[in-house]
Structures are given as C-alpha cells and as structure tokens.
Amino acid sequence: MMHRLYGKIGFLNNPKLRVARNLYLPANMCETVCFSDHLYVMKNNRTTIYGGGIALNEQQADVAALGEYLERYASSFQLNKKLIYGAYDELKSVHTCYPPHCIRYFTTEQYNHPNFELHRLDEHSQTHWIKGYNYSTQEEILLPFFMVNVENIKGDGLYHKNTSTGTAAHTNLELAIQGGLLECIERDGFVKFWYSQHHQQFKKYDQAFILKQFKTDQQIQQLFDNSKVKIITYDLSEHAFCPTFAVFILFKKGNKVYQSVGAAARLNKKEAIVKAVIEAYQGIEYTAFTCEQFRTVLSPEKMRALDFSQIDSFKKHYALYNLFPELIEHVPLLQDVRREGNYTLDWQEVHSHHIVNLTASELMDKGIQEVYYANLSTRDVQQLGFEVIKVITPQLSLLTGDFNYPYLGLFDSNENWFTHFPHPFP
C-alpha cells in the first residue's frame, strides 16, 4: 500500500515524519505526522492537511496518523453530485428529511443576542442536504450538509460553527461508526465536565492510585510510571453514557509549568484511560507548536481583560492557559488540576446507566434514541481500504472550537453553567 500513499502523484505528496522524541514521553512511545500540500489538484477545500498519531510502537503511530489525515481529507470535500439543494418544506414530500426544529445547537437567548451571527434553520430555509442513514432503522434520511461536513458551503448561510466531532476512519463501516459514536459520547462528557465545574465534583486520581489500580497491566504501568510528568486523571463516567476520562499532564520547561489534556470514551475503563492519557502525551509537542503560533496573535490586553473573543479555534483554546497561566486562578477546575490533594480512593468499575455495547437497541435503552451517520468516503480513500463516516447525535452536546458560539442548546438555561472562560481542549 505504501507506493499508493507517497510520491509526487500519490495520496500523500510528502514523506511521513517521525517526530523527534521529547523528554517527557514514556519509553517506546512513537509519534508520526503525515501531510500533503497538493490537494488543489483534486479540488479539496483545504490546501494542506496534516494527520498526527502517537502510540507505543511505530506501526500503530503510523496508522493513527493516517487515520486522522483521512478523516480531515474526506470531510473537506464538497461533492455537489452527492448533494441536494432545497428547503425542508419542499423536500419532505419526496425524501425523509431531518426536521429543522429538532436542531438544538443553541438557545433562543443566543440566537437573539445582537452579536450572534448564526441563524436558525427553518422549514423554508434553502440549503444543501446530504444522504445519511438512521443508525437504528438503517433507513435513508437527508441531513443538512452543515451537520455533516467540516465546512459550510458558500451561499448556504451560517447555521453552525462546524466541528469534526463524530468523524472517524476505519477499515470497515461498522468500526468507523463505532469510533465516531464514541467520540460524540466523549465530547458530550467533557462538555458537562467543563460547564458544570461550579456545582459538580468529579473523581480525581493521582498517578500512584492508577498504577495501583492496574498494577498487573503492563500498558498502564508504561504510561503512568513516569516521574518526568505529573498525571491527573478525572473520571467523567458518572455523567457520561460509558466510561469516560479526562487526563491532564503537567510538565515543566525552564521555570514554567505547562499543561496538556486528553479525553476518551470507551466501553471499559481501562481502554478509556489508556486512550485519554495517550492523547494527553500527544499534546505535549502540540503545546509548543500552538504557543509559538499564537504568541503574537492573542492580545495580552484582551486576555487580561477577560475578553476572549479572539478564541475562535481549538488551537487557540489549547494555547490560552499555557500562554497566560495567570488566567488559571479564575478557573476552579484548572486550579484543582494544579492543586496537590483532593484525590479520591473511590473507584467504581461499573455504572448501571452505561451502555455495554454499541448496538442500536442498547443505545436506545440507555437514552440515546437518535443516531445518524453519513458516509464521506471518497473513491481514493476506499481504494486504500478505509471508510470515513460522520456520526451525528442530536441528543449529545458538542464542544465548541469558537468561544463566541458555545453549544448550549441542550443545557438548562436556568442553571449556573461555567461558560465565561474557554475550555483547554485541543
């Protein structure tokens, strides 16, 4: 397969890069980046696409990097032949369409705010639609294109700050759908974790506890037995649909402490912790990259005045607290990350409200009644043996990459949610 991946006329026109090991990674951990910058030839909407992967061996890191690349690649096409243009009230007599009134990204108060530039899709709005499927029934359904793709089509109107959440690549459709669904559950769990930090306390574990809890697990031992970093693990499972963790890694460069964060949802706690901490390790190198990229972009005056209108991407969210650590004193959760103490020894392996598999019937029994997916695979992606899909879960909250447009549509507007400071998620 490698000859089809690389070369001037190959899928990737640049060789893969093995990222130099930093001092903080466990032994044997490898990090790979693959990228291309010839996408204009194929009329892709992005000129350059990168994919990064990290794992405990080089082959797994290569696969992870390629998977991330393929997700971004396939979801950046706007293939007009696959799209239908029209309004819901015109199309519903011919097609099953997702009802606009069921889209609950934002609250009425948000839509009515004078600085809020997004619009609510209604039954008469002309927009593009793409064929998708109901996961429970496998019936076809037309989904608004902005719910599926990572970019809006010019002329469609602004309804959504698009997010890649739910996009996944794998070697077959079923596994890709499962990966996308777990990412949707993870982001929903992290959103609740961040917004509820005023009035919810989540279980916090130190490295020693995790090492003891999994004392016979070689993978956990390799990832957590690392004196060069401090690893803080939060269990979000009580407020998520399956085992979900957020892991913060604190590491020191010079006289300054930086933070990285990763999160993951899986069907068992061990796998969720492993995935979350690997993502946090991957963020260590990303920290330096984002800080350098935005050091002269983010205004110190605005940040210190608590004006976060410039925080309009996940990269900027990630860089913010590393560039301006003084902001941490305003954020209870990030203070708790830095604070020594407040750890628990309470471990709950099973939660009765958790899904135990990803079948449609199990999801519905546990409260996820709506799951849709669209196949974004391009022909060249399929020739490589992969499928790329986007999973859409209207009942689960999304995590915003633009601080000015938090997804609050599923939250009780009468509650005191922590929305006035950006999250640190990449």
Secondary structure, 3 states (H helix, E strand, C coil): CHHHHECCCCCECCCCEECCCCCCCCCCCEEEEEEECCHHHHCCCCCCEEEEEEECCHHHHHHHHHHHHHHHHHCCCCCHHHEEEECHHHHCCCCCECCHHHCCCCCHHHHHCCCCCCCCCCCCCCEEEEEEEECCCCCEEEEEHHHCCCCCCCCCCCCCCCCCCCEEEECCHHHHHHHHHHHHHHHHHHHHHHHCCCCCCCEEECHHHHHHHCCCCHHHHHHHCCCCCEEEEEECHHHCCCCEEEEEEEEEECCEEEEEEEEEECCCHHHHHHHHHHHHHHHHHHHHHHHHHHCCCCCHHHHHCCCCCCCCCHHHHHHHHHHCHHHHHHCHHHHHHHCCCCCCCCCCCCCCCCCCCCCHHHHHHCCCCCCEEEECCCHHHHHCCCEEEEEECCCCCCCCCCCCCCCCCCCCCCCCCCCCCCCCCC
